[in-house]
Protein backbone atom coordinates (compact mmCIF):
# COMPACT_ATOMS: atom_id res chain seq x y z
CA UNK A 1 0.00 0.00 0.00
CA UNK A 2 1.09 3.47 0.91
CA UNK A 3 1.16 5.66 4.01
CA UNK A 4 -2.34 6.90 3.16
CA UNK A 5 -3.86 3.42 2.69
CA UNK A 6 -2.09 1.46 5.46
CA UNK A 7 -4.75 2.65 7.91
CA UNK A 8 -7.30 0.45 6.08
CA UNK A 9 -5.57 -2.58 7.62
CA UNK A 10 -7.07 -1.65 10.98
CA UNK A 11 -10.36 -2.89 9.54
CA UNK A 12 -9.07 -6.47 9.44
CA UNK A 13 -7.08 -6.37 12.68
CA UNK A 14 -9.72 -8.19 14.72
CA UNK A 15 -10.03 -11.04 12.22
CA UNK A 16 -6.26 -11.46 11.93
CA UNK A 17 -5.83 -11.37 15.72
CA UNK A 18 -8.44 -14.10 16.20
CA UNK A 19 -6.79 -16.18 13.48
CA UNK A 20 -3.43 -15.63 15.19
CA UNK A 21 -4.72 -17.27 18.36
CA UNK A 22 -4.72 -20.67 16.65
CA UNK A 23 -1.99 -20.42 14.00
CA UNK A 24 1.02 -18.39 12.94
CA UNK A 25 -0.03 -15.26 11.07
CA UNK A 26 2.29 -12.82 9.36
CA UNK A 27 1.15 -9.54 7.83
CA UNK A 28 3.60 -7.83 5.50
CA UNK A 29 2.98 -4.16 4.82
CA UNK A 30 4.95 -2.53 2.02
CA UNK A 31 5.26 1.24 2.00
CA UNK A 32 3.11 2.16 4.96
CA UNK A 33 2.94 2.16 8.74
CA UNK A 34 1.58 -1.18 9.89
CA UNK A 35 -0.89 -1.30 12.76
CA UNK A 36 -0.12 -3.32 15.88
CA UNK A 37 -2.18 -6.50 15.79
CA UNK A 38 -2.22 -8.84 18.76
CA UNK A 39 -1.12 -12.42 17.91
CA UNK A 40 0.20 -11.36 14.48
CA UNK A 41 3.79 -11.00 13.31
CA UNK A 42 3.58 -7.64 11.53
CA UNK A 43 6.43 -6.74 9.18
CA UNK A 44 6.94 -3.32 7.60
CA UNK A 45 8.98 -3.06 4.43
CA UNK A 46 9.87 0.17 2.65
CA UNK A 47 8.41 0.51 -0.83
CA UNK A 48 10.96 0.06 -3.57
CA UNK A 49 9.98 -0.23 -7.22
CA UNK A 50 12.74 -2.74 -7.93
CA UNK A 51 11.69 -5.08 -5.10
CA UNK A 52 7.90 -4.74 -5.02
CA UNK A 53 7.03 -7.63 -7.35
CA UNK A 54 9.53 -9.95 -5.65
CA UNK A 55 8.04 -9.09 -2.26
CA UNK A 56 4.47 -9.68 -3.47
CA UNK A 57 5.56 -13.03 -4.93
CA UNK A 58 6.45 -14.07 -1.36
CA UNK A 59 2.86 -13.49 -0.15
CA UNK A 60 0.23 -16.22 0.21
CA UNK A 61 -2.81 -13.93 0.07
CA UNK A 62 -3.36 -10.34 -1.05
CA UNK A 63 -5.81 -8.13 0.85
CA UNK A 64 -7.63 -4.91 0.07
CA UNK A 65 -9.89 -3.85 2.92
CA UNK A 66 -11.76 -0.59 2.31
CA UNK A 67 -14.40 1.40 4.15
CA UNK A 68 -17.49 2.30 2.14
CA UNK A 69 -17.11 6.01 1.45
CA UNK A 70 -17.07 8.13 -1.72
CA UNK A 71 -13.24 8.33 -1.89
CA UNK A 72 -12.78 4.57 -1.58
CA UNK A 73 -15.58 3.84 -4.07
CA UNK A 74 -13.48 5.72 -6.63
CA UNK A 75 -10.26 3.75 -6.09
CA UNK A 76 -8.91 1.82 -9.08
CA UNK A 77 -8.19 -1.56 -7.47
CA UNK A 78 -4.53 -1.45 -8.50
CA UNK A 79 -3.38 -3.49 -5.48
CA UNK A 80 -5.79 -6.28 -6.43
CA UNK A 81 -4.51 -6.20 -9.99
CA UNK A 82 -0.92 -6.43 -8.74
CA UNK A 83 -1.68 -9.33 -6.40
CA UNK A 84 -3.63 -11.22 -9.03
CA UNK A 85 -0.96 -10.61 -11.68
CA UNK A 86 1.43 -12.36 -9.27
CA UNK A 87 -0.96 -15.32 -9.03
CA UNK A 88 -2.26 -14.61 -5.53
CA UNK A 89 -5.76 -15.24 -4.27
CA UNK A 90 -7.28 -12.09 -2.82
CA UNK A 91 -9.67 -11.03 -0.12
CA UNK A 92 -11.25 -7.61 -0.56
CA UNK A 93 -14.08 -5.38 0.51
CA UNK A 94 -16.84 -5.23 -2.13
CA UNK A 95 -16.32 -1.50 -2.60
CA UNK A 96 -16.18 0.23 -5.98
CA UNK A 97 -14.28 -1.58 -8.73
CA UNK A 98 -13.21 -4.34 -6.32
CA UNK A 99 -16.55 -5.99 -7.07
CA UNK A 100 -15.66 -6.08 -10.76
CA UNK A 101 -12.08 -7.29 -10.36
CA UNK A 102 -12.76 -10.00 -7.77
CA UNK A 103 -15.05 -12.86 -8.75
CA UNK A 104 -16.20 -14.15 -5.38
CA UNK A 105 -15.22 -17.78 -4.93
CA UNK A 106 -13.31 -17.87 -8.23
CA UNK A 107 -10.20 -15.70 -7.85
CA UNK A 108 -10.79 -14.53 -4.30
CA UNK A 109 -13.37 -13.49 -1.78
CA UNK A 110 -15.44 -10.32 -1.43
CA UNK A 111 -16.19 -9.85 2.26
CA UNK A 112 -17.77 -7.26 4.52
CA UNK A 113 -17.92 -8.48 8.13
CA UNK A 114 -15.18 -9.48 10.56
CA UNK A 115 -16.58 -13.00 10.46
CA UNK A 116 -16.37 -13.12 6.64
CA UNK A 117 -12.77 -11.86 6.71
CA UNK A 118 -11.87 -14.48 9.29
CA UNK A 119 -13.58 -17.38 7.48
CA UNK A 120 -11.98 -16.37 4.17
CA UNK A 121 -8.54 -16.26 5.78
CA UNK A 122 -9.18 -19.65 7.37
CA UNK A 123 -10.32 -21.20 4.09
CA UNK A 124 -7.27 -19.95 2.18
CA UNK A 125 -4.79 -20.73 4.96
CA UNK A 126 -6.09 -24.28 5.28
CA UNK A 127 -6.07 -25.17 1.59
CA UNK A 128 -2.98 -24.67 -0.58
CA UNK A 129 -4.86 -26.05 -3.59
CA UNK A 130 -7.59 -23.44 -3.17
CA UNK A 131 -4.97 -20.68 -2.95
CA UNK A 132 -3.34 -22.01 -6.11
CA UNK A 133 -6.62 -22.36 -8.07
CA UNK A 134 -7.82 -18.90 -7.09
CA UNK A 135 -4.40 -17.41 -7.77
CA UNK A 136 -4.30 -18.94 -11.23
CA UNK A 137 -7.86 -17.77 -11.98
CA UNK A 138 -6.84 -14.27 -10.93
CA UNK A 139 -3.75 -14.35 -13.12
CA UNK A 140 -5.85 -15.38 -16.12
CA UNK A 141 -8.35 -12.58 -15.45
CA UNK A 142 -5.57 -10.00 -15.32
CA UNK A 143 -4.03 -11.30 -18.55
CA UNK A 144 -7.42 -11.21 -20.29
CA UNK A 145 -8.71 -7.86 -19.02
CA UNK A 146 -5.94 -5.69 -17.57
CA UNK A 147 -2.68 -6.55 -19.33
CA UNK A 148 -0.81 -4.13 -21.55
CA UNK A 149 -1.50 -6.37 -24.55
CA UNK A 150 -5.24 -5.90 -24.01
CA UNK A 151 -5.40 -2.31 -22.79
CA UNK A 152 -2.87 -0.66 -25.14
CA UNK A 153 -4.93 -1.29 -28.32
CA UNK A 154 -8.03 0.02 -26.53
CA UNK A 155 -6.22 3.19 -25.51
CA UNK A 156 -4.84 3.62 -29.03
CA UNK A 157 -8.31 3.33 -30.56
CA UNK A 158 -9.70 5.93 -28.14
CA UNK A 159 -6.87 8.34 -28.98
CA UNK A 160 -7.38 7.77 -32.72
CA UNK A 161 -11.14 8.38 -32.44
CA UNK A 162 -10.55 11.62 -30.48
CA UNK A 163 -8.05 12.82 -33.06
CA UNK A 164 -10.46 12.05 -35.92
CA UNK A 165 -13.26 13.93 -34.14
CA UNK A 166 -11.20 17.11 -33.72
C-alpha positions as a printed NumPy array, in Angstrom:
array([[  0.   ,   0.   ,   0.   ],
       [  1.094,   3.472,   0.912],
       [  1.158,   5.658,   4.009],
       [ -2.342,   6.904,   3.162],
       [ -3.859,   3.425,   2.691],
       [ -2.095,   1.465,   5.458],
       [ -4.755,   2.652,   7.906],
       [ -7.296,   0.453,   6.077],
       [ -5.57 ,  -2.579,   7.618],
       [ -7.07 ,  -1.65 ,  10.982],
       [-10.363,  -2.887,   9.539],
       [ -9.075,  -6.469,   9.436],
       [ -7.078,  -6.371,  12.679],
       [ -9.719,  -8.188,  14.719],
       [-10.028, -11.045,  12.215],
       [ -6.26 , -11.463,  11.931],
       [ -5.83 , -11.373,  15.72 ],
       [ -8.437, -14.103,  16.205],
       [ -6.79 , -16.178,  13.484],
       [ -3.428, -15.63 ,  15.19 ],
       [ -4.72 , -17.275,  18.36 ],
       [ -4.715, -20.666,  16.648],
       [ -1.991, -20.417,  14.003],
       [  1.018, -18.391,  12.942],
       [ -0.032, -15.257,  11.065],
       [  2.291, -12.824,   9.358],
       [  1.149,  -9.544,   7.832],
       [  3.6  ,  -7.832,   5.501],
       [  2.984,  -4.156,   4.818],
       [  4.952,  -2.532,   2.025],
       [  5.265,   1.243,   1.996],
       [  3.114,   2.161,   4.963],
       [  2.937,   2.159,   8.739],
       [  1.585,  -1.178,   9.888],
       [ -0.892,  -1.304,  12.762],
       [ -0.118,  -3.32 ,  15.879],
       [ -2.184,  -6.502,  15.785],
       [ -2.217,  -8.839,  18.76 ],
       [ -1.119, -12.421,  17.905],
       [  0.204, -11.355,  14.483],
       [  3.792, -11.   ,  13.306],
       [  3.584,  -7.643,  11.528],
       [  6.432,  -6.736,   9.184],
       [  6.939,  -3.322,   7.605],
       [  8.983,  -3.056,   4.43 ],
       [  9.871,   0.165,   2.654],
       [  8.414,   0.507,  -0.826],
       [ 10.962,   0.058,  -3.57 ],
       [  9.98 ,  -0.228,  -7.223],
       [ 12.744,  -2.74 ,  -7.929],
       [ 11.69 ,  -5.082,  -5.1  ],
       [  7.903,  -4.737,  -5.024],
       [  7.027,  -7.627,  -7.347],
       [  9.528,  -9.954,  -5.648],
       [  8.04 ,  -9.093,  -2.255],
       [  4.467,  -9.682,  -3.472],
       [  5.555, -13.025,  -4.93 ],
       [  6.449, -14.073,  -1.361],
       [  2.863, -13.491,  -0.147],
       [  0.234, -16.217,   0.214],
       [ -2.81 , -13.926,   0.071],
       [ -3.364, -10.335,  -1.053],
       [ -5.814,  -8.131,   0.851],
       [ -7.632,  -4.906,   0.072],
       [ -9.892,  -3.847,   2.924],
       [-11.762,  -0.593,   2.31 ],
       [-14.402,   1.4  ,   4.147],
       [-17.492,   2.299,   2.14 ],
       [-17.113,   6.007,   1.453],
       [-17.069,   8.13 ,  -1.719],
       [-13.245,   8.329,  -1.886],
       [-12.782,   4.572,  -1.583],
       [-15.584,   3.84 ,  -4.066],
       [-13.478,   5.723,  -6.635],
       [-10.262,   3.754,  -6.088],
       [ -8.911,   1.822,  -9.078],
       [ -8.189,  -1.56 ,  -7.471],
       [ -4.529,  -1.453,  -8.496],
       [ -3.377,  -3.492,  -5.483],
       [ -5.788,  -6.284,  -6.425],
       [ -4.513,  -6.202,  -9.994],
       [ -0.919,  -6.431,  -8.738],
       [ -1.682,  -9.329,  -6.397],
       [ -3.627, -11.22 ,  -9.027],
       [ -0.957, -10.611, -11.685],
       [  1.427, -12.355,  -9.273],
       [ -0.956, -15.321,  -9.031],
       [ -2.256, -14.613,  -5.531],
       [ -5.761, -15.237,  -4.269],
       [ -7.278, -12.087,  -2.82 ],
       [ -9.671, -11.027,  -0.118],
       [-11.245,  -7.61 ,  -0.56 ],
       [-14.083,  -5.382,   0.513],
       [-16.838,  -5.232,  -2.131],
       [-16.324,  -1.496,  -2.601],
       [-16.18 ,   0.227,  -5.984],
       [-14.282,  -1.575,  -8.728],
       [-13.206,  -4.339,  -6.317],
       [-16.555,  -5.993,  -7.067],
       [-15.659,  -6.081, -10.757],
       [-12.08 ,  -7.287, -10.358],
       [-12.763,  -9.999,  -7.772],
       [-15.048, -12.86 ,  -8.752],
       [-16.203, -14.153,  -5.378],
       [-15.223, -17.776,  -4.926],
       [-13.313, -17.868,  -8.225],
       [-10.202, -15.698,  -7.852],
       [-10.785, -14.534,  -4.301],
       [-13.374, -13.486,  -1.779],
       [-15.443, -10.324,  -1.427],
       [-16.192,  -9.848,   2.255],
       [-17.768,  -7.26 ,   4.52 ],
       [-17.919,  -8.477,   8.126],
       [-15.18 ,  -9.477,  10.555],
       [-16.578, -13.005,  10.455],
       [-16.373, -13.124,   6.638],
       [-12.774, -11.857,   6.708],
       [-11.869, -14.483,   9.289],
       [-13.585, -17.381,   7.48 ],
       [-11.985, -16.369,   4.172],
       [ -8.544, -16.256,   5.78 ],
       [ -9.175, -19.653,   7.373],
       [-10.316, -21.198,   4.086],
       [ -7.274, -19.952,   2.182],
       [ -4.786, -20.73 ,   4.96 ],
       [ -6.087, -24.279,   5.283],
       [ -6.07 , -25.174,   1.587],
       [ -2.977, -24.67 ,  -0.576],
       [ -4.855, -26.046,  -3.594],
       [ -7.593, -23.439,  -3.167],
       [ -4.97 , -20.684,  -2.95 ],
       [ -3.336, -22.013,  -6.115],
       [ -6.625, -22.364,  -8.067],
       [ -7.821, -18.899,  -7.086],
       [ -4.4  , -17.41 ,  -7.773],
       [ -4.302, -18.937, -11.231],
       [ -7.863, -17.775, -11.98 ],
       [ -6.842, -14.267, -10.928],
       [ -3.748, -14.347, -13.118],
       [ -5.852, -15.381, -16.116],
       [ -8.354, -12.584, -15.454],
       [ -5.571, -10.002, -15.32 ],
       [ -4.034, -11.301, -18.547],
       [ -7.424, -11.21 , -20.292],
       [ -8.709,  -7.864, -19.02 ],
       [ -5.935,  -5.691, -17.567],
       [ -2.682,  -6.555, -19.335],
       [ -0.806,  -4.127, -21.546],
       [ -1.504,  -6.373, -24.545],
       [ -5.24 ,  -5.896, -24.008],
       [ -5.396,  -2.307, -22.786],
       [ -2.868,  -0.657, -25.145],
       [ -4.926,  -1.293, -28.319],
       [ -8.035,   0.02 , -26.533],
       [ -6.225,   3.187, -25.513],
       [ -4.835,   3.615, -29.028],
       [ -8.31 ,   3.327, -30.555],
       [ -9.704,   5.929, -28.145],
       [ -6.874,   8.343, -28.979],
       [ -7.383,   7.775, -32.716],
       [-11.144,   8.384, -32.437],
       [-10.553,  11.615, -30.477],
       [ -8.048,  12.816, -33.062],
       [-10.457,  12.05 , -35.917],
       [-13.259,  13.929, -34.14 ],
       [-11.196,  17.106, -33.715]])
